[in-house]
Amino acid sequence: MDQYKPLIEKTIKTIINQFHRKPYNFFNEHEFHQYCYHVFYSKKEFSKQFTTKDGKKTNILHPEYPTVKRFDRKKIECFEKDVKQGVRARYDMAILNPVFIQTNPINTIINRNIKFSSGKQNDVISAFEFKFITNHDKKFQHEIDYDFSKLSNAQEVNLKYMLVFANTIRNEVDYFAKIKDFKDVNIIYVVVYEENNKKKIKIKRYPNV
């Protein structure tokens, strides 16, 4: 799976560069999600199809891919898949491991029904959570904390990315200041803004290593 990380990082840079060039191309988060999916799918490595154990073909890139564990969105709590608390969530986008596809039936790959779910380490090469902010508001803190919880508890995922984009610094806050342990979650915060009628970009990565 090491071959995918450089390509993932390169694709993220493409998204950042496009956002820097045209920060007002996106009116809402859903539109931004669609663009991110488009950029990844345009790479042949992410649109390539593989055959499941029971003979069905599917590609490795999927939006709104279900988590294995369950979550309480309000309290931001995580539960194991066999605990009857919370509900299953979804990653904004996931890149599945070709080996996972080739060695399991389609019901396990789709991961819709918990009784067919696998949840084994490295089933998913990478999972992504996206946030697009046009007006900094305290509601985003809770949503970002919830996305971080999903990723930090994703034992089936190898590479975990949270991409937060904003086109304003007005009322900006540090959404990640309270996180003491980033675990294996890669967070990239990008804001494009105007200062003295000039466009500027600020990029922060967490953890800062």
Backbone as a printed PyTorch tensor [residue, N CA C, xyz], in Angstrom:
tensor([[[  0.8170,  -1.2190,   0.0000],
         [  0.0000,   0.0000,   0.0000],
         [  0.8480,   1.2660,   0.0000]],

        [[  2.1480,   1.1280,   0.2050],
         [  3.0070,   2.3050,   0.2600],
         [  2.9830,   3.1010,  -1.0390]],

        [[  2.6520,   2.4370,  -2.1480],
         [  2.6450,   3.1160,  -3.4380],
         [  1.5570,   4.1810,  -3.5250]],

        [[  0.5240,   4.0670,  -2.6960],
         [ -0.6000,   4.9970,  -2.7890],
         [ -0.3590,   6.3120,  -2.0490]],

        [[  0.4410,   6.3040,  -1.0000],
         [  0.6070,   7.5210,  -0.2000],
         [  1.1480,   8.6970,  -1.0060]],

        [[  2.2280,   8.5400,  -1.8010],
         [  2.7090,   9.6860,  -2.5940],
         [  1.6560,  10.2240,  -3.5530]],

        [[  0.8770,   9.3330,  -4.1410],
         [ -0.1640,   9.7700,  -5.0760],
         [ -1.2940,  10.4990,  -4.3460]],

        [[ -1.6410,  10.0180,  -3.1650],
         [ -2.6590,  10.7010,  -2.3560],
         [ -2.1870,  12.1030,  -1.9940]],

        [[ -0.9480,  12.2190,  -1.5380],
         [ -0.4070,  13.5300,  -1.1690],
         [ -0.3510,  14.4600,  -2.3850]],

        [[  0.0190,  13.9340,  -3.5310],
         [  0.0730,  14.7320,  -4.7520],
         [ -1.3210,  15.2150,  -5.1570]],

        [[ -2.3100,  14.3580,  -5.0020],
         [ -3.6840,  14.7240,  -5.3520],
         [ -4.2160,  15.7890,  -4.4000]],

        [[ -3.8740,  15.6910,  -3.1290],
         [ -4.2680,  16.7070,  -2.1550],
         [ -3.6570,  18.0520,  -2.5360]],

        [[ -2.4100,  18.0550,  -2.9890],
         [ -1.7650,  19.2930,  -3.4210],
         [ -2.5000,  19.9130,  -4.6050]],

        [[ -2.9960,  19.0610,  -5.5030],
         [ -3.7720,  19.5560,  -6.6430],
         [ -5.0260,  20.2760,  -6.1610]],

        [[ -5.7000,  19.7030,  -5.1830],
         [ -6.9030,  20.3210,  -4.6180],
         [ -6.5550,  21.6490,  -3.9530]],

        [[ -5.4660,  21.6800,  -3.1970],
         [ -5.0460,  22.9130,  -2.5280],
         [ -4.7180,  23.9970,  -3.5570]],

        [[ -3.9960,  23.6440,  -4.6050],
         [ -3.6300,  24.6200,  -5.6390],
         [ -4.8550,  25.1770,  -6.3470]],

        [[ -5.8190,  24.3050,  -6.6440],
         [ -7.0430,  24.7610,  -7.2980],
         [ -7.8350,  25.6930,  -6.3840]],

        [[ -7.8740,  25.3680,  -5.1070],
         [ -8.5880,  26.2100,  -4.1440],
         [ -7.8970,  27.5680,  -4.0070]],

        [[ -6.5840,  27.5730,  -4.0550],
         [ -5.8360,  28.8300,  -3.9930],
         [ -6.1510,  29.7020,  -5.2050]],

        [[ -6.2200,  29.0760,  -6.3600],
         [ -6.5030,  29.8180,  -7.5900],
         [ -7.9320,  30.3360,  -7.6300]],

        [[ -8.8750,  29.5070,  -7.1900],
         [-10.2920,  29.8630,  -7.3340],
         [-11.0590,  29.5420,  -6.0440]],

        [[-10.8500,  30.3220,  -4.9880],
         [-11.4670,  30.0010,  -3.6910],
         [-12.9840,  30.1970,  -3.6640]],

        [[-13.5220,  30.8850,  -4.6640],
         [-14.9690,  31.1210,  -4.6830],
         [-15.6740,  30.2640,  -5.7290]],

        [[-14.9740,  29.2390,  -6.1990],
         [-15.6030,  28.2930,  -7.1240],
         [-16.6220,  27.4150,  -6.4120]],

        [[-16.5010,  27.3200,  -5.0890],
         [-17.3440,  26.4170,  -4.3110],
         [-18.2730,  27.2350,  -3.4220]],

        [[-19.5710,  26.9770,  -3.5480],
         [-20.5670,  27.7270,  -2.7760],
         [-20.9470,  27.0150,  -1.4840]],

        [[-20.7170,  25.7080,  -1.4150],
         [-21.0940,  24.9500,  -0.2270],
         [-20.2160,  23.7070,  -0.1020]],

        [[-20.3580,  23.0320,   1.0150],
         [-19.5010,  21.8760,   1.2930],
         [-19.7710,  20.7140,   0.3490]],

        [[-21.0290,  20.5020,  -0.0090],
         [-21.3640,  19.3990,  -0.9080],
         [-20.6600,  19.5660,  -2.2480]],

        [[-20.6330,  20.7870,  -2.7580],
         [-19.9620,  21.0590,  -4.0240],
         [-18.4550,  20.8040,  -3.9020]],

        [[-17.9060,  21.1620,  -2.7580],
         [-16.4850,  20.9160,  -2.5220],
         [-16.1860,  19.4200,  -2.4650]],

        [[-17.0630,  18.6440,  -1.8130],
         [-16.9060,  17.1880,  -1.7610],
         [-16.8760,  16.6050,  -3.1720]],

        [[-17.7850,  17.0740,  -4.0090],
         [-17.8590,  16.5580,  -5.3770],
         [-16.5670,  16.8220,  -6.1340]],

        [[-16.0230,  18.0150,  -5.9430],
         [-14.7750,  18.3490,  -6.6310],
         [-13.6420,  17.4380,  -6.1600]],

        [[-13.5300,  17.2320,  -4.8500],
         [-12.4690,  16.3700,  -4.3200],
         [-12.5760,  14.9600,  -4.8800]],

        [[-13.7950,  14.4340,  -4.9350],
         [-14.0000,  13.0980,  -5.4930],
         [-13.5800,  13.0700,  -6.9670]],

        [[-13.9410,  14.1180,  -7.6990],
         [-13.6000,  14.2010,  -9.1290],
         [-12.0900,  14.1760,  -9.3350]],

        [[-11.3560,  14.9430,  -8.5220],
         [ -9.8980,  15.0080,  -8.6730],
         [ -9.2730,  13.6410,  -8.4100]],

        [[ -9.7300,  12.9610,  -7.3790],
         [ -9.1850,  11.6300,  -7.0800],
         [ -9.5710,  10.6220,  -8.1640]],

        [[-10.8340,  10.6480,  -8.5830],
         [-11.2980,   9.6650,  -9.5660],
         [-10.6120,   9.8470, -10.9190]],

        [[-10.1490,  11.0580, -11.2030],
         [ -9.4810,  11.3230, -12.4780],
         [ -8.1190,  10.6420, -12.5740]],

        [[ -7.5860,  10.1810, -11.4330],
         [ -6.3370,   9.4300, -11.4420],
         [ -6.6540,   7.9650, -11.7320]],

        [[ -5.9800,   7.4010, -12.7010],
         [ -6.2980,   6.0300, -13.1140],
         [ -6.1090,   5.0190, -11.9830]],

        [[ -5.1830,   5.3130, -11.0770],
         [ -4.9420,   4.3880,  -9.9630],
         [ -6.1460,   4.3070,  -9.0210]],

        [[ -6.9360,   5.3660,  -8.9620],
         [ -8.0830,   5.4000,  -8.0570],
         [ -9.3910,   5.0210,  -8.7450]],

        [[ -9.3840,   4.9120, -10.0630],
         [-10.5940,   4.4900, -10.7730],
         [-10.4950,   3.0580, -11.2920]],

        [[ -9.3490,   2.4340, -11.0450],
         [ -9.1400,   1.0540, -11.5040],
         [-10.0730,   0.0900, -10.7850]],

        [[-10.5900,  -0.8890, -11.5420],
         [-11.5150,  -1.8610, -10.9710],
         [-10.8130,  -3.1660, -10.6110]],

        [[-11.3840,  -3.8220,  -9.5820],
         [-10.8970,  -5.1270,  -9.1550],
         [-12.0910,  -6.0580,  -8.9680]],

        [[-11.8420,  -7.3480,  -9.0310],
         [-12.9140,  -8.3440,  -8.9610],
         [-12.9970,  -8.9350,  -7.5650]],

        [[-14.2050,  -8.9690,  -7.0200],
         [-14.4160,  -9.5110,  -5.6780],
         [-14.3340, -11.0400,  -5.6990]],

        [[-14.3270, -11.6190,  -4.5260],
         [-14.2360, -13.0710,  -4.3900],
         [-15.3910, -13.7810,  -5.0830]],

        [[-16.5650, -13.1250,  -5.1230],
         [-17.7260, -13.7380,  -5.7820],
         [-17.9700, -13.1790,  -7.1860]],

        [[-16.9230, -12.6220,  -7.8080],
         [-16.9900, -12.2890,  -9.2330],
         [-17.5920, -10.9530,  -9.6050]],

        [[-17.7530, -10.0360,  -8.6610],
         [-18.3040,  -8.7110,  -8.9650],
         [-17.1560,  -7.7060,  -9.0980]],

        [[-17.2800,  -6.7800, -10.0370],
         [-16.2330,  -5.7910, -10.2500],
         [-16.6030,  -4.4610,  -9.6040]],

        [[-15.6290,  -3.8390,  -8.9630],
         [-15.8530,  -2.5160,  -8.3800],
         [-14.5250,  -1.7770,  -8.3190]],

        [[-14.6060,  -0.4460,  -8.2940],
         [-13.3810,   0.3410,  -8.1820],
         [-13.0480,   0.5690,  -6.7080]],

        [[-11.9000,   1.1620,  -6.4460],
         [-11.4510,   1.2770,  -5.0560],
         [-11.8820,   2.5800,  -4.3920]],

        [[-12.3510,   3.5580,  -5.1720],
         [-12.7070,   4.8600,  -4.6110],
         [-14.2190,   4.9670,  -4.4130]],

        [[-14.6470,   5.2990,  -3.1700],
         [-16.0760,   5.3790,  -2.8860],
         [-16.3890,   6.5200,  -1.9210]],

        [[-17.3670,   7.3710,  -2.2690],
         [-17.8060,   8.4140,  -1.3370],
         [-18.7880,   7.8480,  -0.3150]],

        [[-18.9090,   8.5090,   0.8230],
         [-19.8900,   8.1400,   1.8460],
         [-19.7720,   6.6560,   2.2310]],

        [[-18.5480,   6.2230,   2.4770],
         [-18.3190,   4.8160,   2.8000],
         [-18.5750,   4.5720,   4.2840]],

        [[-19.3420,   3.5270,   4.6410],
         [-19.7350,   3.3080,   6.0460],
         [-18.5640,   2.9670,   6.9660]],

        [[-18.6410,   3.4520,   8.1870],
         [-17.7020,   3.0370,   9.2290],
         [-18.1020,   1.6490,   9.7140]],

        [[-17.1990,   1.0060,  10.4210],
         [-17.5210,  -0.2810,  11.0440],
         [-18.0460,  -0.0410,  12.4620]],

        [[-17.4140,   0.8680,  13.1640],
         [-17.8480,   1.1680,  14.5270],
         [-19.0730,   2.0880,  14.5230]],

        [[-19.6940,   2.1890,  15.6920],
         [-20.8800,   3.0250,  15.8660],
         [-20.5010,   4.2810,  16.6610]],

        [[-21.2910,   5.3540,  16.4540],
         [-20.9760,   6.6270,  17.0810],
         [-22.2390,   7.3250,  17.5880]],

        [[-22.0580,   8.0950,  18.6510],
         [-23.0820,   9.0140,  19.1290],
         [-22.6350,  10.3960,  18.6880]],

        [[-23.3390,  10.9710,  17.7240],
         [-22.9180,  12.2420,  17.1310],
         [-22.9700,  13.3940,  18.1240]],

        [[-23.9840,  13.4100,  18.9820],
         [-24.1440,  14.5200,  19.9270],
         [-23.0640,  14.4960,  21.0060]],

        [[-22.8190,  13.3240,  21.5740],
         [-21.8550,  13.2050,  22.6640],
         [-20.4350,  12.9150,  22.1730]],

        [[-20.3250,  12.6230,  20.8690],
         [-19.0430,  12.2480,  20.2610],
         [-18.4190,  11.0730,  21.0140]],

        [[-19.1630,   9.9920,  21.0640],
         [-18.6820,   8.7510,  21.6650],
         [-18.6040,   7.6750,  20.5960]],

        [[-17.6830,   6.7490,  20.7960],
         [-17.4860,   5.6540,  19.8520],
         [-17.7810,   4.3250,  20.5300]],

        [[-18.4220,   3.4040,  19.7740],
         [-18.7530,   2.0780,  20.2910],
         [-18.3130,   1.0170,  19.2850]],

        [[-17.9930,  -0.1560,  19.7680],
         [-17.6280,  -1.2650,  18.8890],
         [-18.8430,  -1.7090,  18.0730]],

        [[-18.5950,  -2.4160,  16.9740],
         [-19.6800,  -2.7660,  16.0610],
         [-20.6950,  -3.7230,  16.6890]],

        [[-20.2820,  -4.4920,  17.7030],
         [-21.2010,  -5.4430,  18.3290],
         [-21.9150,  -4.8490,  19.5490]],

        [[-21.7070,  -3.5440,  19.7870],
         [-22.4020,  -2.8600,  20.8810],
         [-23.6230,  -2.1490,  20.3050]],

        [[-24.7880,  -2.3920,  20.8930],
         [-26.0380,  -1.8420,  20.3600],
         [-26.2670,  -0.4020,  20.8380]],

        [[-25.2610,   0.4330,  20.6710],
         [-25.3860,   1.8430,  20.9970],
         [-24.8880,   2.6700,  19.8340]],

        [[-25.4260,   3.8910,  19.7060],
         [-25.0150,   4.7550,  18.6210],
         [-25.4470,   4.2290,  17.2690]],

        [[-24.9910,   4.8790,  16.2250],
         [-25.2950,   4.4610,  14.8500],
         [-24.0050,   4.4860,  14.0440]],

        [[-23.9870,   3.7490,  12.9770],
         [-22.8210,   3.7690,  12.1040],
         [-22.7520,   5.0960,  11.3620]],

        [[-21.5440,   5.5740,  11.1750],
         [-21.3310,   6.8280,  10.4670],
         [-20.8160,   6.5300,   9.0580]],

        [[-20.3700,   7.5590,   8.3620],
         [-19.8030,   7.3860,   7.0260],
         [-18.5850,   8.2890,   6.8670]],

        [[-17.5730,   7.7670,   6.2110],
         [-16.4390,   8.6000,   5.8280],
         [-16.8270,   9.3600,   4.5610]],

        [[-16.3880,  10.5930,   4.4440],
         [-16.7270,  11.3600,   3.2460],
         [-16.2230,  10.6730,   1.9840]],

        [[-15.0630,  10.0350,   2.0840],
         [-14.5190,   9.3000,   0.9400],
         [-13.5450,   8.2500,   1.4520]],

        [[-13.4880,   7.1340,   0.7430],
         [-12.5770,   6.0570,   1.1420],
         [-11.9340,   5.4340,  -0.0860]],

        [[-10.6760,   5.0150,   0.0790],
         [ -9.9610,   4.2630,  -0.9520],
         [ -9.7500,   2.8520,  -0.4000]],

        [[-10.4020,   1.8840,  -1.0240],
         [-10.3530,   0.5140,  -0.5230],
         [ -9.0890,  -0.2020,  -0.9860]],

        [[ -8.6420,  -1.1290,  -0.1710],
         [ -7.4730,  -1.9390,  -0.4890],
         [ -7.8600,  -2.9740,  -1.5560]],

        [[ -7.1500,  -3.0230,  -2.6930],
         [ -7.4670,  -4.0220,  -3.7170],
         [ -7.4820,  -5.4490,  -3.1730]],

        [[ -6.5820,  -5.7540,  -2.2360],
         [ -6.5450,  -7.0980,  -1.6420],
         [ -7.8340,  -7.3710,  -0.8740]],

        [[ -8.3430,  -6.3640,  -0.1770],
         [ -9.6160,  -6.4790,   0.5370],
         [-10.7460,  -6.8060,  -0.4330]],

        [[-10.7470,  -6.1470,  -1.5780],
         [-11.7820,  -6.3980,  -2.5920],
         [-11.6630,  -7.8130,  -3.1470]],

        [[-10.4480,  -8.2130,  -3.4670],
         [-10.2400,  -9.4940,  -4.1510],
         [-10.4410, -10.7110,  -3.2560]],

        [[-10.3940, -10.5270,  -1.9420],
         [-10.4790, -11.6810,  -1.0290],
         [-11.7870, -11.7250,  -0.2380]],

        [[-12.7580, -10.8650,  -0.6210],
         [-14.0360, -10.8330,   0.0810],
         [-15.2010, -10.7200,  -0.8980]],

        [[-16.4020, -11.1940,  -0.4970],
         [-17.5790, -11.0580,  -1.3490],
         [-18.0690,  -9.6130,  -1.3720]],

        [[-18.9150,  -9.3040,  -2.3390],
         [-19.3620,  -7.9310,  -2.5600],
         [-20.0990,  -7.3590,  -1.3440]],

        [[-20.8670,  -8.1770,  -0.6160],
         [-21.5930,  -7.6730,   0.5470],
         [-20.6400,  -7.1380,   1.6210]],

        [[-19.4860,  -7.7930,   1.7440],
         [-18.4860,  -7.3250,   2.7050],
         [-17.8360,  -6.0390,   2.2100]],

        [[-17.5920,  -5.9460,   0.9120],
         [-16.9630,  -4.7550,   0.3370],
         [-17.8900,  -3.5450,   0.4740]],

        [[-19.1620,  -3.7300,   0.1720],
         [-20.1240,  -2.6250,   0.2620],
         [-20.2370,  -2.1370,   1.6990]],

        [[-20.1650,  -3.0670,   2.6590],
         [-20.1060,  -2.7140,   4.0800],
         [-21.3830,  -2.0360,   4.5740]],

        [[-22.4970,  -2.3310,   3.9240],
         [-23.7570,  -1.6950,   4.3170],
         [-24.4040,  -2.4070,   5.5010]],

        [[-24.3600,  -3.7310,   5.4650],
         [-24.9550,  -4.5380,   6.5270],
         [-23.8650,  -4.9650,   7.4930]],

        [[-24.0120,  -4.6030,   8.7670],
         [-22.9590,  -4.8250,   9.7570],
         [-22.5940,  -6.3050,   9.9010]],

        [[-23.5400,  -7.2120,   9.6470],
         [-23.2370,  -8.6370,   9.8270],
         [-22.2730,  -9.1550,   8.7590]],

        [[-22.1320,  -8.4150,   7.6660],
         [-21.1780,  -8.8060,   6.6270],
         [-19.8700,  -8.0180,   6.7070]],

        [[-19.7970,  -7.0450,   7.6100],
         [-18.6280,  -6.1680,   7.6820],
         [-17.3890,  -6.9230,   8.1530]],

        [[-16.2420,  -6.4660,   7.6950],
         [-14.9750,  -7.0850,   8.0740],
         [-14.3170,  -6.3170,   9.2180]],

        [[-13.9010,  -5.0870,   8.9580],
         [-13.2780,  -4.2700,   9.9970],
         [-11.8500,  -4.6540,  10.3100]],

        [[-11.1980,  -5.4080,   9.4180],
         [ -9.8190,  -5.8030,   9.6520],
         [ -8.8660,  -4.6670,   9.2950]],

        [[ -7.7380,  -4.6550,   9.9670],
         [ -6.7380,  -3.6240,   9.7160],
         [ -6.3070,  -3.6380,   8.2510]],

        [[ -6.2310,  -2.4500,   7.6530],
         [ -5.7930,  -2.2560,   6.2720],
         [ -6.8250,  -2.6610,   5.2290]],

        [[ -8.0810,  -2.8950,   5.6210],
         [ -9.1390,  -3.0810,   4.6200],
         [ -9.2580,  -1.8310,   3.7540]],

        [[ -9.0460,  -0.6870,   4.3740],
         [ -9.1740,   0.6050,   3.6890],
         [ -7.8080,   1.2790,   3.6390]],

        [[ -7.3610,   1.5970,   2.4350],
         [ -6.0690,   2.2740,   2.2870],
         [ -6.1230,   3.6460,   2.9340]],

        [[ -7.1860,   4.4000,   2.6250],
         [ -7.2730,   5.7550,   3.1540],
         [ -8.7320,   6.1770,   3.2940]],

        [[ -9.0060,   6.9470,   4.3590],
         [-10.3270,   7.5300,   4.5610],
         [-10.1620,   9.0340,   4.7350]],

        [[-11.1570,   9.7900,   4.2430],
         [-11.0830,  11.2460,   4.2370],
         [-12.3280,  11.8520,   4.8700]],

        [[-12.1030,  12.9280,   5.6030],
         [-13.1870,  13.7860,   6.0590],
         [-12.8920,  15.1950,   5.5530]],

        [[-13.8930,  15.8110,   4.9130],
         [-13.7350,  17.1510,   4.3590],
         [-14.6060,  18.1560,   5.1110]],

        [[-14.0820,  19.3490,   5.2760],
         [-14.8820,  20.4590,   5.7790],
         [-14.5890,  21.6790,   4.9240]],

        [[-15.6730,  22.3890,   4.5410],
         [-15.5370,  23.6130,   3.7580],
         [-16.2330,  24.7340,   4.5120]],

        [[-15.4590,  25.7440,   4.8890],
         [-15.9570,  26.8020,   5.7740],
         [-15.9980,  28.1390,   5.0420]],

        [[-17.1720,  28.7130,   4.9240],
         [-17.3240,  30.0380,   4.3290],
         [-17.6000,  31.0980,   5.3780]],

        [[-17.9120,  30.6590,   6.5810],
         [-18.1960,  31.5780,   7.6870],
         [-17.8950,  30.8560,   8.9880]],

        [[-16.8150,  31.2300,   9.6450],
         [-16.4090,  30.5270,  10.8710],
         [-17.4970,  30.6510,  11.9270]],

        [[-17.9070,  29.5120,  12.4530],
         [-18.9930,  29.4490,  13.4120],
         [-18.6940,  28.3360,  14.3990]],

        [[-19.1540,  28.4930,  15.6260],
         [-18.8550,  27.4940,  16.6510],
         [-19.4070,  26.1150,  16.3180]],

        [[-20.4060,  26.0560,  15.4350],
         [-20.9660,  24.7520,  15.0670],
         [-19.9190,  23.8650,  14.3890]],

        [[-18.9440,  24.5040,  13.7140],
         [-17.9330,  23.7210,  13.0180],
         [-17.0200,  22.9840,  13.9910]],

        [[-16.8260,  23.5340,  15.1860],
         [-15.9730,  22.8670,  16.1700],
         [-16.5130,  21.4790,  16.5120]],

        [[-17.8160,  21.4050,  16.7310],
         [-18.4160,  20.1070,  17.0620],
         [-18.3020,  19.1440,  15.8900]],

        [[-18.5380,  19.6290,  14.6660],
         [-18.4710,  18.7720,  13.4870],
         [-17.0520,  18.2690,  13.2460]],

        [[-16.0800,  19.1340,  13.4540],
         [-14.6850,  18.7320,  13.2730],
         [-14.2750,  17.7270,  14.3480]],

        [[-14.7100,  17.9500,  15.5810],
         [-14.4310,  16.9900,  16.6570],
         [-15.0370,  15.6250,  16.3420]],

        [[-16.2300,  15.6300,  15.7670],
         [-16.9000,  14.3770,  15.4130],
         [-16.1470,  13.6570,  14.2850]],

        [[-15.7120,  14.4220,  13.2740],
         [-14.9450,  13.8240,  12.1760],
         [-13.6310,  13.2410,  12.6830]],

        [[-12.9930,  13.9480,  13.5980],
         [-11.7390,  13.4530,  14.1760],
         [-11.9850,  12.1460,  14.9380]],

        [[-13.0960,  12.0670,  15.6440],
         [-13.4350,  10.8510,  16.3740],
         [-13.6150,   9.6750,  15.4230]],

        [[-14.2890,   9.9170,  14.3010],
         [-14.4820,   8.8550,  13.3110],
         [-13.1430,   8.3150,  12.8170]],

        [[-12.2480,   9.2230,  12.4600],
         [-10.9690,   8.8020,  11.9060],
         [-10.0510,   8.1840,  12.9590]],

        [[ -9.9960,   8.7800,  14.1280],
         [ -9.0830,   8.2750,  15.1570],
         [ -9.4850,   6.8910,  15.6520]],

        [[-10.7520,   6.5230,  15.4670],
         [-11.2340,   5.2030,  15.8800],
         [-11.3640,   4.2210,  14.7090]],

        [[-10.8600,   4.6020,  13.5550],
         [-10.9960,   3.7770,  12.3500],
         [ -9.8650,   2.7560,  12.2740]],

        [[-10.0320,   1.6370,  12.9410],
         [ -8.9870,   0.6140,  12.9690],
         [ -8.7870,  -0.0540,  11.6060]],

        [[ -9.7930,   0.0160,  10.7490],
         [ -9.7050,  -0.6320,   9.4420],
         [ -8.9870,   0.2310,   8.4090]],

        [[ -8.6430,   1.4780,   8.7900],
         [ -8.0660,   2.4360,   7.8450],
         [ -6.5730,   2.6100,   8.1080]],

        [[ -5.7940,   2.6120,   7.0290],
         [ -4.3490,   2.7860,   7.1430],
         [ -3.9440,   4.2640,   7.1700]],

        [[ -4.3580,   5.0430,   6.1770],
         [ -4.0220,   6.4660,   6.0740],
         [ -5.2800,   7.3030,   6.3070]],

        [[ -5.2110,   8.2090,   7.2880],
         [ -6.3960,   8.9690,   7.6800],
         [ -6.1510,  10.4630,   7.4680]],

        [[ -7.0630,  11.0940,   6.7140],
         [ -6.8890,  12.5110,   6.3850],
         [ -8.1390,  13.3130,   6.7270]],

        [[ -7.9180,  14.4350,   7.3840],
         [ -8.9690,  15.4210,   7.5850],
         [ -8.5320,  16.6960,   6.8660]],

        [[ -9.3030,  17.1070,   5.8570],
         [ -8.9830,  18.2890,   5.0650],
         [-10.0130,  19.3720,   5.3510]],

        [[ -9.5630,  20.4660,   5.9250],
         [-10.4500,  21.5740,   6.2910],
         [-10.0420,  22.7910,   5.4760]],

        [[-10.9700,  23.2890,   4.6560],
         [-10.7120,  24.4320,   3.7880],
         [-11.6280,  25.5890,   4.1710]],

        [[-11.0860,  26.8040,   4.1360],
         [-11.8810,  28.0000,   4.4340],
         [-11.4860,  29.1160,   3.4700]],

        [[-12.4480,  29.9550,   3.1140],
         [-12.1260,  31.0900,   2.2450],
         [-12.2850,  32.4300,   2.9680]],

        [[-12.1310,  32.3900,   4.2950],
         [-12.1680,  33.6140,   5.0880],
         [-11.4140,  33.3910,   6.4050]],

        [[-10.8090,  34.4620,   6.9230],
         [-10.1760,  34.3860,   8.2410],
         [-10.9880,  35.1700,   9.2770]],

        [[-12.0980,  35.7370,   8.8660],
         [-12.9360,  36.4920,   9.8050],
         [-13.4840,  35.5560,  10.8880]],

        [[-13.2600,  35.9030,  12.1380],
         [-13.6780,  35.0880,  13.2950],
         [-13.0050,  33.7200,  13.3170]],

        [[-11.8520,  33.6170,  12.6880],
         [-11.1370,  32.3400,  12.6290],
         [-10.7180,  31.8750,  14.0230]],

        [[-10.8040,  30.5680,  14.2310],
         [-10.3670,  29.9580,  15.4950],
         [ -9.4760,  28.7630,  15.1710]],

        [[ -8.7350,  28.3100,  16.1710],
         [ -7.9270,  27.1010,  16.0100],
         [ -8.7790,  25.9040,  16.4160]],

        [[ -9.3070,  25.2040,  15.4210],
         [-10.2250,  24.0920,  15.6870],
         [ -9.5220,  22.8900,  16.3200]],

        [[ -8.2000,  22.8810,  16.2890],
         [ -7.4660,  21.7010,  16.7360],
         [ -6.6350,  21.9610,  17.9910]],

        [[ -6.8570,  23.1060,  18.6190],
         [ -6.0470,  23.4980,  19.7820],
         [ -6.1970,  22.5370,  20.9590]],

        [[ -7.3730,  21.9550,  21.1140],
         [ -7.6380,  21.1070,  22.2790],
         [ -7.2270,  19.6510,  22.0670]],

        [[ -6.8190,  19.3150,  20.8600],
         [ -6.4240,  17.9270,  20.5940],
         [ -5.0220,  17.6900,  21.1510]],

        [[ -4.9010,  16.7850,  22.0890],
         [ -3.6140,  16.4830,  22.7190],
         [ -2.8900,  15.3450,  22.0140]],

        [[ -3.6500,  14.4290,  21.4670],
         [ -3.0670,  13.2700,  20.7990],
         [ -3.6990,  13.1230,  19.4230]],

        [[ -2.9410,  13.4580,  18.3890],
         [ -3.4710,  13.3740,  17.0300],
         [ -3.4730,  11.9350,  16.5180]],

        [[ -2.8620,  11.0440,  17.2890],
         [ -2.7880,   9.6320,  16.9180],
         [ -2.2210,   9.5150,  15.4990]],

        [[ -2.9270,   8.8490,  14.6040],
         [ -2.4180,   8.7020,  13.2410],
         [ -3.2790,   9.4650,  12.2330]],

        [[ -3.9420,  10.5200,  12.6910],
         [ -4.7920,  11.3320,  11.8120],
         [ -3.9760,  12.4950,  11.2530]],

        [[ -3.9550,  12.6250,   9.9400],
         [ -3.2830,  13.7300,   9.2740],
         [ -4.2890,  14.8330,   8.9950]],

        [[ -4.0740,  16.0010,   9.5900],
         [ -4.9940,  17.1160,   9.4260],
         [ -4.3180,  18.2110,   8.6070]],

        [[ -5.0130,  18.6820,   7.5810],
         [ -4.5020,  19.7850,   6.7640],
         [ -5.5550,  20.8950,   6.7570]],

        [[ -5.1640,  22.0470,   7.2430],
         [ -6.0530,  23.2060,   7.3000],
         [ -5.5620,  24.2320,   6.2720]],

        [[ -6.4390,  24.6130,   5.3540],
         [ -6.0890,  25.5480,   4.2840],
         [ -7.0850,  26.6950,   4.2820]],

        [[ -6.5690,  27.9230,   4.3360],
         [ -7.4520,  29.0830,   4.2400],
         [ -6.8900,  30.0570,   3.2070]],

        [[ -7.7380,  30.4630,   2.2870],
         [ -7.3930,  31.4860,   1.2960],
         [ -8.1950,  32.7360,   1.6350]],

        [[ -7.5270,  33.8670,   1.7260],
         [ -8.1900,  35.0900,   2.1660],
         [ -7.5570,  36.2970,   1.4740]],

        [[ -8.1920,  37.4480,   1.6180],
         [ -7.6880,  38.6810,   1.0250],
         [ -7.1800,  39.6170,   2.1160]],

        [[ -6.0480,  40.2060,   1.8410],
         [ -5.4640,  41.1780,   2.7610],
         [ -4.8640,  42.3010,   1.9280]],

        [[ -5.3680,  43.5290,   2.1410],
         [ -4.9440,  44.6850,   1.3430],
         [ -5.1400,  44.4230,  -0.1480]],

        [[ -6.3000,  43.8260,  -0.4430],
         [ -6.6940,  43.5260,  -1.8260],
         [ -5.7720,  42.5170,  -2.5170]],

        [[ -5.0330,  41.7570,  -1.7200],
         [ -4.1930,  40.7140,  -2.2770],
         [ -4.6070,  39.3560,  -1.7170]],

        [[ -4.6080,  38.3650,  -2.5770],
         [ -5.0050,  37.0280,  -2.1670],
         [ -3.8370,  36.3260,  -1.4830]],

        [[ -4.1190,  35.7330,  -0.3210],
         [ -3.0970,  35.0290,   0.4260],
         [ -3.5860,  33.6340,   0.7980]],

        [[ -2.6430,  32.7490,   1.0720],
         [ -2.9930,  31.3910,   1.4730],
         [ -2.2070,  31.0160,   2.7210]],

        [[ -2.8610,  30.3100,   3.6160],
         [ -2.2320,  29.8140,   4.8390],
         [ -2.5220,  28.3240,   4.9330]],

        [[ -1.4660,  27.5440,   5.1330],
         [ -1.6110,  26.0920,   5.2340],
         [ -0.9710,  25.6200,   6.5240]],

        [[ -1.7350,  24.8760,   7.3090],
         [ -1.2190,  24.2880,   8.5450],
         [ -1.4530,  22.7910,   8.5020]],

        [[ -0.4580,  22.0500,   8.9600],
         [ -0.6090,  20.6030,   9.0750],
         [ -0.4830,  20.2060,  10.5330]],

        [[ -1.3260,  19.2940,  10.9270],
         [ -1.2910,  18.7620,  12.2970],
         [ -1.1480,  17.2410,  12.2090]],

        [[ -0.3470,  16.6280,  13.0400],
         [  0.5630,  17.2780,  13.9890],
         [  1.7140,  17.9630,  13.2700]],

        [[  2.3110,  18.9500,  13.9100],
         [  3.4190,  19.6970,  13.3200],
         [  4.7130,  18.9260,  13.5340]],

        [[  5.0160,  18.0590,  12.5850],
         [  6.2390,  17.2580,  12.6900],
         [  7.0780,  17.4440,  11.4390]]])
